[in-house]
Amino acid sequence: MTPELIFKICNIAVLPGWILLVFLPKWKWSARFITSILIPGLLSVVYIYLIAVHFWGTNGGFGTLAQVALLFENKYIILAGWVHYLAFDLFVGSWEVRDGQQLGIPHMLIIPCLILTFMFGPAGLFLYFTFRFVKKMTVN
């Protein structure tokens, strides 16, 4: 399978998870299983495969930015990095929904966090932490 095809499949595979988090956040299977375990789990298998097959013998490493750049000259390693982002961002989005529900944060406030988490990972998490902090300060 080509890296381009794996990329397309993984990108499509996360979309149902994000749609469930935005539009069906209270459905018991959304944040508890599909978006926190099933889809990230499947992406994890793809990631492990890519690393197991393509990492060894690749130039570069993690010690310097130049080594990381050299490592990412391999399309399969770039793909593994992308799959890593897809899995972790969806897992974080799922946590944002579950945690927000437990804290009573209105879902309309969580939706922008989810969009940012999907597109820009840590920016969405930071926005969610901001809402979470404000909610906890107003409750106590």
C-alpha positions in Angstrom: 0.0 0.0 0.0 1.4 3.4 -0.9 1.9 6.1 1.7 -0.5 8.3 -0.1 -3.3 5.7 0.1 -2.7 5.1 3.8 -2.8 8.8 4.3 -6.1 9.1 2.6 -7.6 6.2 4.5 -6.5 7.5 7.9 -7.7 11.0 7.1 -11.1 9.6 6.2 -11.2 7.2 9.2 -11.0 10.1 11.8 -13.8 12.1 10.3 -16.7 10.0 11.7 -15.1 10.3 15.1 -15.0 14.1 14.9 -18.5 14.3 13.5 -19.8 12.2 16.5 -18.0 14.4 19.0 -19.5 17.6 17.5 -23.0 16.4 16.7 -23.7 13.4 19.0 -21.6 14.1 22.1 -24.1 12.5 24.5 -24.5 9.2 22.6 -23.0 6.7 24.9 -20.7 5.2 22.3 -19.3 8.5 20.9 -16.8 9.7 23.5 -16.6 6.5 25.5 -15.7 4.0 22.8 -15.6 5.1 19.2 -13.6 8.3 19.5 -11.5 7.4 22.6 -10.7 3.7 21.9 -11.8 2.3 18.5 -10.6 4.9 16.0 -7.4 5.9 17.9 -6.7 2.2 18.5 -6.9 1.4 14.8 -4.7 4.4 14.0 -2.3 3.1 16.6 -2.0 -0.2 14.7 -1.3 1.7 11.5 1.3 3.8 13.3 3.0 0.7 14.9 3.1 -1.0 11.5 4.7 2.1 9.8 7.3 2.4 12.5 8.1 -1.3 12.7 8.5 -1.6 9.0 10.0 1.8 8.0 11.8 3.4 11.0 14.9 1.1 11.2 17.6 2.1 8.8 16.1 5.5 8.3 18.5 8.4 8.6 18.0 11.0 11.3 16.7 10.8 14.9 15.2 12.9 17.7 18.3 14.6 19.2 18.3 17.8 17.1 15.9 19.6 14.8 18.3 18.7 11.9 18.0 15.0 12.8 14.2 15.2 12.9 14.3 16.9 9.5 16.5 14.1 8.1 14.2 11.5 9.6 11.2 13.1 7.9 12.8 12.8 4.5 11.2 9.3 4.5 7.5 9.5 3.4 6.5 6.6 5.6 8.0 8.3 8.7 6.2 11.5 7.8 3.0 9.4 7.5 3.7 7.8 10.9 4.0 11.3 12.4 0.7 12.3 10.8 -1.1 9.2 12.0 0.3 10.0 15.5 -1.3 13.4 15.3 -4.6 12.0 14.0 -4.8 9.4 16.8 -3.8 11.7 19.7 -5.9 14.7 18.6 -9.0 12.6 18.4 -8.2 11.0 21.7 -7.8 14.5 23.2 -11.0 15.7 21.6 -12.9 12.8 23.1 -11.5 13.6 26.5 -12.5 17.3 26.0 -16.1 16.2 25.4 -16.2 13.7 28.3 -14.6 16.1 30.7 -16.8 19.0 29.6 -19.9 16.9 30.2 -18.7 16.0 33.7 -18.0 19.7 34.5 -21.2 21.0 32.9 -19.5 23.0 30.2 -22.0 23.8 27.5 -21.3 21.8 24.3 -21.5 24.9 22.2 -18.3 26.1 24.0 -16.6 22.7 23.4 -17.3 22.7 19.7 -14.7 25.5 18.9 -12.2 23.6 21.0 -12.9 20.4 19.0 -12.5 22.3 15.7 -9.2 23.8 16.9 -8.0 20.5 18.3 -8.8 18.8 15.0 -7.0 21.4 13.0 -4.3 22.7 15.3 -4.1 20.2 18.2 -2.5 22.1 21.2 -4.4 25.3 20.3 -7.7 23.5 20.8 -6.5 21.9 24.0 -5.4 25.3 25.3 -8.8 26.8 24.5 -10.5 23.9 26.3 -8.2 24.3 29.3 -9.2 28.0 29.4 -12.9 27.1 29.5 -12.3 24.4 32.0 -10.4 26.8 34.3 -13.1 29.4 34.1 -15.8 26.8 34.8 -13.9 25.5 37.8 -13.3 29.0 39.1 -17.0 29.9 38.9 -18.1 26.7 40.6 -15.7 27.0 43.6 
